[in-house]
Amino acid sequence: MRNYFKLLIIFIICVLLGIFIRSYIAKGNTNEIKTSPNSALLSAYTKPHTSPKWETVLAPQLERRASQLEAARIAEVARLAAAQAREQSEALQRAEAAKARIVPKPALKPIQTATNSADIGIWDKLALCESGGRWDYNGSSGFDGGIQFSPATWNAMATGYAFAWQAPREVQIAAGQRLQARSGWGQWPACARKLGLI
């Protein structure tokens, strides 16, 4: 019986010793691999290949930013070109408007025409002296019409026409008759004196 226990103890010791030796050998192999000069090369081959950060992250960001800057530059160039074209168009319109004289439309109903037919010949002579007989005369002297009304005097006549040169001959003569009755022939001093009216 004692021999049996001895053998059992020896067997257990041998098993434990074998386990210890095996673990020691395994640990030694692991350290050898870690300290081997070829471990770096081995790890390089065993590690999965990964792309550098600038290729996977930075490069697409830089390309996207470059595209955004190019689009912004193109949009700015288009905006400046449109603004320049608009300014040129407005300048051309202002120049054309300055050349063209905007004339108000005459009223549809002139309020008075000449009534003294015997006196009309005097007004034709006066118009011939004042404007060369042109009842539609519209010069740059500040006076217009056949007998040369100033804008203020013409508006005071309330003929229904914005300017004397727009009114028919008869309306201008009627306005002249009213003005002469109120202020005399002195309204046309040079031509009235030439015609012997004053």
C-alpha positions as CSV (number, residue, x, y, z in Angstrom):
1,M,0.0,0.0,0.0
2,R,2.8,2.3,0.9
3,N,4.5,1.5,-2.4
4,Y,1.4,2.4,-4.2
5,F,1.3,5.9,-2.6
6,K,4.9,6.4,-3.4
7,L,4.4,5.5,-7.1
8,L,1.3,7.9,-7.2
9,I,3.3,10.7,-5.7
10,I,6.2,10.1,-8.2
11,F,3.7,10.1,-11.0
12,I,2.2,13.4,-10.0
13,I,5.6,15.0,-9.6
14,C,6.6,13.8,-13.1
15,V,3.4,15.2,-14.6
16,L,3.9,18.6,-12.9
17,L,7.5,18.6,-14.0
18,G,6.5,17.9,-17.6
19,I,4.0,20.7,-17.5
20,F,6.5,23.1,-16.1
21,I,9.2,22.1,-18.7
22,R,6.6,22.5,-21.6
23,S,5.5,26.0,-20.4
24,Y,9.1,27.1,-20.0
25,I,10.0,25.9,-23.5
26,A,7.0,27.7,-25.0
27,K,7.9,30.9,-23.1
28,G,11.4,30.7,-24.4
29,N,10.3,30.4,-28.1
30,T,8.0,33.5,-27.7
31,N,10.9,35.6,-26.4
32,E,13.1,34.4,-29.2
33,I,10.6,35.5,-31.8
34,K,10.3,38.9,-30.1
35,T,14.0,39.4,-29.9
36,S,14.9,38.0,-33.3
37,P,16.5,40.5,-35.8
38,N,14.0,39.3,-38.4
39,S,11.0,40.1,-36.1
40,A,10.5,43.6,-37.7
41,L,10.6,42.1,-41.2
42,L,8.2,39.3,-40.1
43,S,5.8,41.9,-38.6
44,A,6.0,43.9,-41.8
45,Y,4.8,40.9,-43.8
46,T,2.2,39.9,-41.3
47,K,0.6,43.3,-40.7
48,P,-2.3,44.2,-43.0
49,H,-1.4,46.9,-45.5
50,T,-2.9,50.3,-44.8
51,S,-2.8,53.5,-46.9
52,P,-1.1,56.6,-45.5
53,K,-3.4,59.2,-44.0
54,W,-2.7,61.9,-46.6
55,E,-3.9,59.5,-49.3
56,T,-7.0,58.3,-47.7
57,V,-8.1,61.6,-45.9
58,L,-6.1,64.6,-46.8
59,A,-6.0,64.1,-50.6
60,P,-9.8,64.0,-51.1
61,Q,-10.2,67.0,-48.8
62,L,-7.6,69.0,-50.8
63,E,-9.3,68.1,-54.1
64,R,-12.7,69.1,-52.8
65,R,-11.4,72.4,-51.5
66,A,-9.7,73.1,-54.8
67,S,-12.9,72.4,-56.6
68,Q,-14.8,74.8,-54.3
69,L,-12.3,77.6,-54.9
70,E,-12.4,77.1,-58.6
71,A,-16.3,77.3,-58.6
72,A,-16.2,80.4,-56.4
73,R,-13.7,82.0,-58.8
74,I,-15.8,81.2,-61.8
75,A,-18.9,82.6,-60.1
76,E,-17.1,85.8,-59.2
77,V,-15.9,86.3,-62.7
78,A,-19.5,85.8,-64.0
79,R,-20.9,88.3,-61.4
80,L,-18.4,91.0,-62.4
81,A,-19.1,90.5,-66.1
82,A,-22.8,90.8,-65.5
83,A,-22.4,93.9,-63.4
84,Q,-20.2,95.5,-66.0
85,A,-22.7,94.7,-68.7
86,R,-25.5,96.1,-66.6
87,E,-23.5,99.3,-66.0
88,Q,-22.8,99.7,-69.7
89,S,-26.5,99.2,-70.6
90,E,-27.6,101.8,-68.0
91,A,-25.0,104.3,-69.2
92,L,-26.2,103.8,-72.8
93,Q,-29.8,104.3,-71.7
94,R,-28.9,107.5,-69.8
95,A,-27.1,108.8,-72.9
96,E,-30.0,108.1,-75.2
97,A,-32.5,109.6,-72.7
98,A,-30.3,112.7,-72.5
99,K,-30.4,113.1,-76.3
100,A,-34.1,112.5,-76.6
101,R,-36.4,115.2,-75.4
102,I,-39.5,113.8,-73.6
103,V,-42.5,115.8,-74.8
104,P,-45.8,115.5,-72.8
105,K,-48.8,114.6,-74.8
106,P,-51.1,117.5,-75.6
107,A,-54.5,117.7,-74.1
108,L,-57.3,116.5,-76.4
109,K,-59.4,119.6,-76.1
110,P,-57.7,123.0,-76.8
111,I,-59.9,125.6,-75.0
112,Q,-59.7,128.5,-77.5
113,T,-58.9,129.5,-81.1
114,A,-58.6,132.8,-82.9
115,T,-61.9,134.6,-83.2
116,N,-61.0,137.9,-85.1
117,S,-60.3,136.8,-88.7
118,A,-59.5,140.4,-89.7
119,D,-56.6,140.4,-87.2
120,I,-55.1,137.1,-88.1
121,G,-52.9,138.6,-90.8
122,I,-51.0,140.6,-88.2
123,W,-50.2,137.5,-86.3
124,D,-48.9,135.8,-89.4
125,K,-46.6,138.8,-90.0
126,L,-45.5,138.7,-86.4
127,A,-44.8,135.0,-86.6
128,L,-42.8,135.5,-89.8
129,C,-40.7,138.0,-87.9
130,E,-40.3,136.0,-84.7
131,S,-39.8,132.5,-86.0
132,G,-39.7,132.7,-89.8
133,G,-43.4,131.8,-89.9
134,R,-42.8,128.4,-88.3
135,W,-45.6,127.7,-85.8
136,D,-44.0,124.5,-84.7
137,Y,-40.7,126.2,-84.0
138,N,-38.9,124.5,-81.0
139,G,-35.5,126.2,-80.7
140,S,-32.9,126.3,-78.0
141,S,-33.5,130.0,-77.0
142,G,-36.1,129.1,-74.4
143,F,-39.0,130.5,-76.5
144,D,-41.0,128.3,-78.9
145,G,-44.0,128.4,-81.2
146,G,-44.7,130.8,-84.0
147,I,-44.8,134.0,-81.9
148,Q,-42.2,132.8,-79.4
149,F,-43.8,132.2,-76.1
150,S,-41.7,131.5,-73.0
151,P,-42.8,128.3,-71.1
152,A,-44.1,130.3,-68.1
153,T,-46.2,132.7,-70.2
154,W,-47.6,129.8,-72.3
155,N,-48.6,127.8,-69.2
156,A,-50.4,130.9,-67.9
157,M,-52.5,130.9,-71.0
158,A,-54.0,127.5,-70.0
159,T,-54.4,126.4,-73.6
160,G,-54.4,122.6,-72.8
161,Y,-51.0,122.1,-74.6
162,A,-47.8,121.7,-72.6
163,F,-45.7,123.7,-75.1
164,A,-46.6,126.4,-77.7
165,W,-44.9,124.5,-80.5
166,Q,-47.3,121.6,-80.0
167,A,-50.4,123.8,-80.4
168,P,-52.1,124.5,-83.7
169,R,-51.6,127.9,-85.3
170,E,-55.1,129.1,-84.4
171,V,-54.6,128.2,-80.7
172,Q,-51.3,130.1,-80.6
173,I,-52.9,133.1,-82.2
174,A,-55.8,133.1,-79.7
175,A,-53.2,132.9,-76.9
176,G,-51.3,135.8,-78.5
177,Q,-54.5,137.9,-78.7
178,R,-55.2,137.3,-75.0
179,L,-51.6,138.2,-74.1
180,Q,-51.7,141.3,-76.3
181,A,-55.0,142.4,-74.7
182,R,-53.5,142.1,-71.3
183,S,-50.0,143.4,-71.7
184,G,-49.8,145.1,-75.1
185,W,-47.5,144.6,-78.1
186,G,-44.5,145.2,-75.8
187,Q,-44.4,141.4,-75.3
188,W,-42.8,141.3,-78.8
189,P,-40.8,144.6,-78.7
190,A,-38.5,144.1,-81.7
191,C,-40.9,142.7,-84.2
192,A,-43.8,144.8,-83.1
193,R,-41.7,147.9,-83.6
194,K,-40.6,146.6,-86.9
195,L,-44.2,146.1,-88.0
196,G,-45.2,149.5,-86.7
197,L,-47.4,148.2,-84.0
198,I,-45.7,150.3,-81.3
